[in-house]
Amino acid sequence: MTVIRDRQDRCPGALRPWPAGDGMLVRLRLIGGRVQVSRLRRLIEVAERFGDGRVHVTSRANLQVRGFPGRDGLLDEAALSALEHTGLLPTRTHELVRNVMLSPQSGLAGGKADLRDVADELDRLLCADPALGTLPGRFLFVLDDGRGDVAHRSCDLGLVALDEQIGQLRIGEGWGETVPLGAAAGRLADLASAFLRARGAGDSAAWHVNELAEPLAEPLDADPRIPPRAEPLPFGEVPGGRHVATPEAGIDRDVVASLAAGSNELIITPWRGVLIPKAGSHA
């Protein structure tokens, strides 16, 4: 699909906040939606000090804060430093490209494989390559553990587990080769590098894989083991934990206190919810 661009993407981050009516809006990327409760608490403290006092969630399972001080397209340095001290901004150079979505229950219950290590390795490879720091902020990786909850979500590059050892790559709107899960992160990083070489330069450069004039790899048929589209994870008790809808006004310290009882880590879901893992849950 040919798309004519006349500007670079403006997806917000801490180093590139969005100037909203109530101040600067900042998005913080989470790998697979996972966030330590201690870091979320620190982020709320920063939001109370500099913003509207709440943390908001996105449909890509990331976090946002808003109402922050800044000007000329930049956050005030004190606010930026405070965000870094939460541990949720591990890199300034690659913050915009850490867009890795994962089946929220992966490793907790169900699915064909635990893809959390694949997600972490992909994040490591993205941040280790200076060139990959120039990926568009809207470029999205989606990893489905074989249950079908995010396998059919639009993405640029992705993976669907076919069994405990093998997955099939997603390349834009099509399908790629089958690969061992241990090699999947490296293959996805290589494809992201190929996208950068093919996208062009300047304001007219492509933002997404499906905008390229030529495919990154030869399109293949979907493997018969690709799961059908699953319904969104319902709210309430689910295998592996409890899925809670986030308040429309955002998460404040009282909400975190109610979510964090008995859990050191929470999982933000693509359905604007929070999955609270059950103690002892495993794949």
N, C-alpha and C positions, 0 to 999 in steps of 0.2 A: 504494500500500500504506500503510495507516494504522498507525503505530506509536506507542504511548503511551510517552513518555519521562518519567522522574521525576528526571533529573539531567542536567547537561551532560557532554559527552564528556571523558574524562580521558587522551587520547592524550598520551604524555610528550614533553617537550622540555627544553631547557636552563633555561628560565624556569619550567617546570612539570614537574620531574622526578618519576619514579614511585618511591615508597618501597618497595624490595624488601628481602628478607631480608638481603642482603649490603651494603646501602647504597642510595644513589640511582641510579636508572637514567635515562639521558639518551639521547634520540634526536635525531640530527642529519640534517636533510633534504638530499638531493642532487637536483639537477635532472637527470632522465634517468639517474641513477646515476653520473654522471661525477664523478671526484674526482682532483685533482692529487696525484701521488705525494708531493710535498713537504708538502702539507697532511695527508695520511694519516700520514706519518712524525711530524709534529708532534702529531697527535692521539694516536698511540701513546705518545709521550713524556709527554703529559698524563695518559693512562691509567696509565702506570707510576708517575707521581707521586701521583695522587689515587685511582686505582681498582684494577682487577684486572690491569692491564698489557696488556689486549687490547682490540681493536675487534671488535665483532660486527656481522653484517649481517642485514637483515630481508627479508621477502618482498616488501616494497615498494621494494627496492633503496636502502635508506637505511642509515645507520650507527648503532650504539648503543655506549655505554660504560656500565659499571656498577661498583658498589662505591664510588661517589663520596660525599664527605662532605656533610652538610647536615642541616637540621632544619626543622620547621614548614613543610614543603612547599617549601623553597627550598634551592638549592645554596649551599655556602659561597662567599662572594664571590671568594676566590682561585681556586677551581676554575672558577667561571663566567668570570672574566677570562681564565684560561688557555685555556678553550675558545674564547673570542672571538679570541684571538691565533692560533689555528690557521687562521683564515679560513673556517671551516666554519659560523660563526654570523654571517652578514652582516647580520641584522636581529633585534632583540629583539621588535619589535612584530608581525612577520609570520612568525616562525620556524615556527609550528605549521601554517601554511597552504601552505607551499611543497611541496606533495605532487604532483609532476609526474613520472609514469612515462612512459618512452619506449622504443620498440624498441631494445634495446642495440646492435645492429649498424647503426643508422641513420647514414648518412654514412661507414660503413666498407666495407660490401659489401652488395649486394642492396637490396631494398626499391624502392618506386616513387618515393620522394622523400626527401630529407634533411630531417628535421624538427627538427634540433638548434636552428636559429634560431627556429623556432616555440616550442619549449620555453623558450628563453632569453627571448623576448619575453613569453611568458605569465608567467614569473617576474617580469619587470620590471613588468608591469602589476599583478600581484597586490600586489607590495610598494609600488607607488606610490599605491595607494588605501587610505587609512586604514580605510575601512569593510570592505574585504575582509580585513583583519586579524582580523575576528571570525568568519570561516568556521570551522566545526568542524574540529578536528584530524584527524578521520577522512575529511574530504572529499577525494576523489581525482580528479585529472585523468589520463587515459591517452591517450597519443598513439601510434598505430600507423602505421608508415611504408608500409603496404600489403603487408607480408609475412604478417600474420595472427598474429604471435607474442603480441601483447597485445590484439588487436582485440576479443576476446571475454571479456576479463577484466572483472569487475564494476568499475564506476566511477560517479562522479557526473556528470562531464562529460568529453568526449573528442573525438578526431578520428581518422579513418582516411583515409590518403592513397589517392585513387583513381587518380591519375597524378601527373606532376611539378608540376601547377599547381592541382589541385582536390582537396578532401577532403570527407568527409561527417561532420557533427557527431554525436556520441553524447550523448544526454540521458537520464541514468538508464539504465533497461533498454531504451530505445527509440532511435530514430534521428531526427535533425534534418535541417536543410537542408544542401545542398552549398554550399561556400564556397571562394573562392580561398585558397590556403595563406597568402598574405601577409596576409589579413584574419582568419585563424582565431584567433589569440591574442586579438585584440580582441573577437571574437564570444564566445569562451569566457569572457572576463572579464565581459562584459555579462551573460551567463547566470548567472554566479556572483553578480553583484549582484542579479539578479532572484530568485535562490534566497534570498538574505538577506532580501529584502522579503517573500517568501512564507512563510518558515519559522516565523514566530511569534517569541515572546520567552520568556525564562525557561528553567527547567529542562525544560519540556515541548517546547521548540523542536525541530524536525526536525534530524537530523544529515545526512541524505542526500536527494538529489533524489527518489528513488523513494518517500520517505515523505510527500511533499507530497500534499495532497488534490486539487490540480489540477495538470496538467502545465505545465511552464515554457514549452513551445511545442507547437504542433500536431504530434503524432507523424506521421512519414512512413515510407514503406517503405524498407528497405535498398536501396541502389544495387546493381545486378547486379555491379558491380566490387568489392564488398566481398569480401575474401579469406576462404577457409575457415579454420577454426582450425588453426594450425600447432602442431607438437609443440614442447615446450620446447627451448631451445637445448642441444644435447648438450655434455657436457664433452669436452675434447680440442681438436684443431685444427679450426677452423671458418673459413668465409670471413671475412676481415678480421682474424683474430687467433686467440688461443687462450683457451678458456673453462675456468677452473679452479674446482673446488669449494673453498669455504672450509672450513678446519678447524672441527669442531664446537666446539672450545674457543675459537675466535676467531682473529683476525689479530694476530700480534705482530711485533716488528721483524725477526725472521728470516724470517717469511713474506713481509713486504713486500719484503725484499731479494731474495727469489727471484722475486716477481711483477714487480718494477719494472725488471728488467734490460732496458734498451733502450727503455723507454717512460716518458714524463713524465706520462701520464694513464692511469688505470684506469677501468673501467666496472663498477660493481656491478650485478648482474643480479637480476631477480625470482625466480630459482631458487637463491638463496643462493650465487651464484658470482661470480667476477671475470673479466671479459673483458679480456684484455691485447691491445690493438690491435697489429696488425702494422705495421711501418714502411712508410709509403707507401700504406696502405690508404685508399680513397676510395670514394664512392658511384658 
